[in-house]
Amino acid sequence: MGNLTHSLIDERFVRPLDFKLASAPIQLKAINDTPVSVKGILKDSLRIFVEGINQFVSIQPLVVEGLSFPLNIGSHDGKKNGLMIDLKHDKLHVNQEVMHLSTCNVALLKPSLDVRLQKVQDLC
């Protein structure tokens, strides 16, 4: 589900969205033992909507510098939201809801069937 504990979001992703940060006196290290620069933690929870899942996933990630992917959901937030990725059957479980995962061959910017996500795509 991501790293072993905390959810992480890259500061480059957060900066244009103007989220408010609180201090986070925590030290993190990458898998190669390199220190990770922690800029803070989001003051408010971030809601994530997943296509085909009615409920949202709520996380409060640490903001870090130089993350290789914009968002990493940690195991604590995964458990709190009932997330489980079933790679054997290509499914994402959010509590009792299940969504089939797409292969890499599916265009990420293809119009969504989910009305909530269509509104966001229309902004782009």
Secondary structure, 3 states (H helix, E strand, C coil): CCCCCCCEEEHHHHHHHCCCEECCCCCEECCCCCEECEEEEECCCEEECCCCCCCCEEECCEEECCCCCCEECCHHHHHHCCEEEECCCCEEEECCEEEECCCCCCCCCCCCCCHHHHHHHHHC
